[in-house]
Each structure stands twice: as structure tokens, then as C-alpha cells.
């Protein structure tokens, strides 16, 4: 038995709900919408195919999926173009490009995160530097002891020579 086709508005809302699901799984979204998971996945696949026409083609079904198709260079250019826009101007620009404002914010955060080293990297670099520092400190102490010993031997040698010179 074949189901009647779903209205376009329902498909758009379902895809939007699937995109903005947060921690919710796709299965739970499908159950909530009372739609088979395979149907929801098919809609997503169709939206992805529509998005492959280019990231700048506005299509009601491709929002999040087309954002994934944007190359890093295009993302940076979009961030540059939209960084001064706010409110309605930003939303109009996003509609024209087929994006959402939250996608731009995600790109901005990802771009900034790339330039800032993570805490684990900082900790690893700090440990590496601490190990190098400790090693250099050990070498310095060893060389200081060797230098002090050499100086003591030189002094003793001079005293010994002075003693033999006095006896002769």
C-alpha cells in the first residue's frame, strides 16, 4: 500500500526539525513526526541533491545541507561579506545565499577555534617545555660541578708546582 504524498510544507518543516534537532537523534525525530526513518533520510538525500546545484542557489529544502557544500574559501568570503550585517539585513542576505544566521555563527566559531590552540595542546606544549627545562637544568648542574672540579685541580696543580719549586 502506497502512502499519499506528503505536502511540501510538511517536508520542509520536517527537514528543518531534522537539521535543528540538537542532541536528539534522527530516529527520534522520525518517530515524533510519525514518518518512517527511510522516508526522512530520502528527503534529506533529495535536499542534498538539490543543494549540489551550487551553494548559492536558494532552495527551501537545502538550507543546512548546502551549508556543508560550501568550500572553506567560500565560507570565509561569506563571513567577510556578512560580518557588518545585523538584524533584517543579515537575514535577507542569508535568504539570498540560502543560509541561516546560526550557520554563519558556527563557521565563525570554527574559524576562531582554528586560530586558538586548545587547552590540551597548551598543556602538552607546557609539559614538553618543562621537560626540556629540567634536562637543561641537569646539564647545567653537571657542567658547573665539572668546572668547579677542573678549577680545584688547577689550583692544586699550581700549589704542587709551587711546593716543588721551593724545594729546588
Backbone torsions as a table, in degrees:
resi	resn	phi	psi	omega
1	UNK	NA	128.3	-177.4
2	UNK	-97.5	134.9	178.8
3	UNK	-76.7	153.8	173.6
4	UNK	-67.5	146.0	-178.7
5	UNK	-61.8	145.7	179.6
6	UNK	-77.9	146.2	176.5
7	UNK	-64.5	147.7	-178.8
8	UNK	-58.8	-38.4	179.8
9	UNK	-62.3	-40.1	179.6
10	UNK	-65.7	-40.8	179.0
11	UNK	-62.8	-45.0	179.7
12	UNK	-61.4	-45.2	179.7
13	UNK	-65.6	-37.8	179.0
14	UNK	-65.0	-43.5	178.6
15	UNK	-65.5	-38.7	178.2
16	UNK	-64.2	-41.4	178.8
17	UNK	-65.5	-38.8	178.7
18	UNK	-66.9	-37.1	179.6
19	UNK	-70.5	-39.1	-174.0
20	UNK	-103.5	36.6	-174.3
21	UNK	-80.7	-13.9	179.7
22	UNK	67.2	-123.2	-179.0
23	UNK	-84.8	-7.0	-177.4
24	UNK	-72.2	142.1	179.5
25	UNK	-81.3	161.9	178.9
26	UNK	-65.5	-33.9	178.1
27	UNK	-62.4	-44.9	-179.2
28	UNK	-67.2	-33.0	176.0
29	UNK	-65.7	-43.1	179.5
30	UNK	-62.6	-42.0	178.6
31	UNK	-64.0	-42.6	-179.4
32	UNK	-63.1	-37.3	-179.8
33	UNK	-83.9	-8.0	-176.8
34	UNK	59.8	45.7	179.5
35	UNK	-126.6	138.8	175.9
36	UNK	-59.5	143.5	-179.5
37	UNK	-58.5	-40.0	-179.4
38	UNK	-63.1	-35.6	178.1
39	UNK	-66.0	-45.4	179.4
40	UNK	-62.1	-42.3	177.3
41	UNK	-64.2	-37.0	177.3
42	UNK	-63.5	-41.3	177.0
43	UNK	-62.0	-41.2	178.3
44	UNK	-64.0	-41.0	179.0
45	UNK	-63.6	-43.1	178.3
46	UNK	-63.2	-39.3	178.2
47	UNK	-65.7	-37.3	178.4
48	UNK	-65.6	-39.8	177.4
49	UNK	-63.3	-40.5	178.2
50	UNK	-64.9	-32.7	-178.4
51	UNK	-73.5	-24.3	-177.7
52	UNK	-68.1	-9.7	176.1
53	UNK	-65.9	-7.9	179.8
54	UNK	132.6	144.4	-176.2
55	UNK	-68.8	-15.5	-174.9
56	UNK	-98.3	3.5	179.0
57	UNK	-84.2	120.6	-179.8
58	UNK	-79.0	124.8	179.8
59	UNK	-145.5	133.1	-173.3
60	UNK	-64.5	-18.4	-175.6
61	UNK	-99.8	-3.9	-168.6
62	UNK	-109.7	1.4	-177.3
63	UNK	-29.6	-78.7	-175.3
64	UNK	-66.9	-37.3	-176.5
65	UNK	-67.6	-38.0	179.0
66	UNK	-71.0	-28.9	178.4
67	UNK	-62.5	-32.4	177.5
68	UNK	-71.1	-24.4	-177.5
69	UNK	-81.7	-11.1	-178.5
70	UNK	-70.2	133.8	176.6
71	UNK	-74.5	156.7	179.7
72	UNK	-55.5	-38.0	178.9
73	UNK	-63.7	-42.1	178.8
74	UNK	-66.2	-37.3	178.5
75	UNK	-63.1	-44.6	179.2
76	UNK	-63.2	-41.1	178.2
77	UNK	-63.7	-40.8	178.3
78	UNK	-63.8	-40.1	177.6
79	UNK	-63.7	-40.4	178.4
80	UNK	-65.3	-41.8	-178.8
81	UNK	-67.5	-34.0	-171.7
82	UNK	-101.8	0.6	-171.9
83	UNK	-67.1	-24.5	178.8
84	UNK	-95.7	-6.4	-177.0
85	UNK	-82.0	141.9	177.0
86	UNK	-139.7	158.2	173.3
87	UNK	59.2	-131.3	-176.0
88	UNK	-64.0	-34.5	178.9
89	UNK	-62.6	-43.3	178.8
90	UNK	-63.9	-44.3	-179.1
91	UNK	-66.1	-37.5	177.0
92	UNK	-65.0	-43.3	178.2
93	UNK	-61.5	-43.5	179.3
94	UNK	-62.6	-42.5	178.3
95	UNK	-61.0	-41.4	-179.9
96	UNK	-63.1	-37.2	-178.3
97	UNK	-89.7	-9.0	-179.6
98	UNK	78.9	33.9	-178.3
99	UNK	-123.4	174.6	171.8
100	UNK	-118.1	153.6	-179.6
101	UNK	-62.8	-34.9	-179.7
102	UNK	-67.3	-26.6	176.2
103	UNK	-68.6	-40.7	176.9
104	UNK	-61.6	-41.7	179.2
105	UNK	-64.1	-39.7	177.6
106	UNK	-62.7	-43.3	178.5
107	UNK	-63.2	-41.9	-179.5
108	UNK	-62.7	-44.8	179.2
109	UNK	-63.0	-42.2	179.6
110	UNK	-65.3	-39.8	179.6
111	UNK	-65.0	-42.6	179.2
112	UNK	-68.9	-36.4	-179.9
113	UNK	-65.7	-30.6	179.1
114	UNK	-67.1	-32.1	-176.9
115	UNK	-84.3	-17.1	-179.9
116	UNK	-102.9	123.2	178.1
117	UNK	-66.6	146.2	-178.8
118	UNK	-74.5	165.5	-179.6
119	UNK	-63.4	-36.2	179.3
120	UNK	-65.7	-39.9	177.9
121	UNK	-65.0	-41.5	178.1
122	UNK	-61.9	-44.0	-179.5
123	UNK	-64.3	-43.1	178.5
124	UNK	-63.5	-42.9	178.6
125	UNK	-65.7	-38.3	179.2
126	UNK	-65.2	-42.7	178.3
127	UNK	-63.7	-41.2	178.9
128	UNK	-62.4	-44.1	178.6
129	UNK	-66.1	-38.0	178.6
130	UNK	-64.1	-41.3	177.4
131	UNK	-63.3	-43.4	178.1
132	UNK	-63.0	-41.1	179.2
133	UNK	-61.9	-46.5	179.3
134	UNK	-61.3	-41.8	179.3
135	UNK	-62.7	-43.8	179.1
136	UNK	-65.4	-37.6	177.0
137	UNK	-62.1	-43.9	178.6
138	UNK	-61.8	-44.1	178.4
139	UNK	-61.7	-40.8	-179.9
140	UNK	-64.1	-44.0	177.5
141	UNK	-62.4	-42.7	179.5
142	UNK	-62.7	-43.6	-179.5
143	UNK	-69.7	-35.9	175.5
144	UNK	-61.3	-43.8	178.3
145	UNK	-63.3	-42.6	179.9
146	UNK	-64.3	-39.3	179.4
147	UNK	-66.6	-42.5	178.5
148	UNK	-63.3	-40.3	178.8
149	UNK	-65.6	-41.8	178.8
150	UNK	-63.7	-41.0	179.3
151	UNK	-65.1	-41.3	178.6
152	UNK	-63.6	-41.0	178.4
153	UNK	-64.4	-39.2	177.9
154	UNK	-64.0	-43.0	179.5
155	UNK	-63.4	-45.1	178.3
156	UNK	-62.5	-38.4	179.4
157	UNK	-64.4	-42.8	178.7
158	UNK	-65.4	-40.8	177.8
159	UNK	-63.5	-41.0	179.5
160	UNK	-64.1	-42.6	178.6
161	UNK	-65.4	-37.3	179.2
162	UNK	-66.4	-38.0	177.4
163	UNK	-64.6	-44.8	179.1
164	UNK	-67.9	-32.4	179.5
165	UNK	-70.6	-35.5	178.8
166	UNK	-67.0	-35.1	-177.6
167	UNK	-76.6	-25.9	-177.3
168	UNK	-82.7	NA	NA
